[in-house]
Amino acid sequence: MKIGAYVVMVSLAAVGGAFAADLPQAPPPPPPRAPAAYLPAPQVYNWAGIYVGINGGWGWGGAKWTANTGAGNISGTPNDDGGVVGATLGANFQTGAFVFGVEGDFDYSGINTGTSSSVCSLIGTCQTGNNWLSTLRGRFGFAMDRILFYGTAGGVFGNMQTTLNGVSTTHTQIGWTAGIGAEYAFAENWTAKIEYLYANLGTGSASGTCVNAACLAVNAAGIPINLSAGLTDNLLRVGVNYKFNF
């Protein structure tokens, strides 16, 4: 009996092994994932390159006139405003997220003051205008992929027209400018920007003579009155640039 039971157990084991061999095998385990350090880094926008573009916007501010009447100085600041439009040329360099470079522009300007002022009333009429404006500035900013936030500062150049009783004199002025802006890369080589600049063109000089009783009362001899006009403006501009990669 013992021998018969042993034979039965061996037979069952053989049958079980054969049945298990016929069953589908478990798939092998998946390969281990690559460590994060070896995964490819996501692509970020490259701001480095030379770019050209156009810009346009609006300017507003004031022209401070000061006159020496012979009996003391008086001053007045008529407001000015007008549109600007022009061309831009610049270059960017990039180190990590930091972007720095240089930018220049040349704009036609229609910024003019009115003809009424407490100073102008002494000599008749006066007006300050500016019909071209140029800046040369450094830029330094921080890039968040396709968005660049930047600050900018440098020199501003332009003409100041002082008009006294219909007679105009043009002065070429040099001053300083500073501002902030943001730029967005909406395509591989195209960017759009918005920026604010404060521009101080310094002071130009002019002269005039009395034409009304109030002025003649303190300057009966008709001595020419020395005047100065200082022009400051705020510029809000938008622009589109095309970039050539380094």
Secondary structure, 3 states (H helix, E strand, C coil): CHHHHHHHHHHHHHHHHHHHHHCCCCCCCCCCCCCHHHCCCCCCCCCCEEEEEEEEEEEEEEEEEEEECCCCEEEECCEEEEEEEEEEEEEEEEECCEEEEEEEEEEEEEEEECCCCCCHHHHCCEEEEEEEEEEEEEEEEEEECCEEEEEEEEEEEEEEEEEECCEEEEEEEEEEEEEEEEEEECCCCEEEEEEEEEEEEEEEEEEECCCCHHHHCCCCCCCCEEEEEEEEEEEEEEEEEEEECC
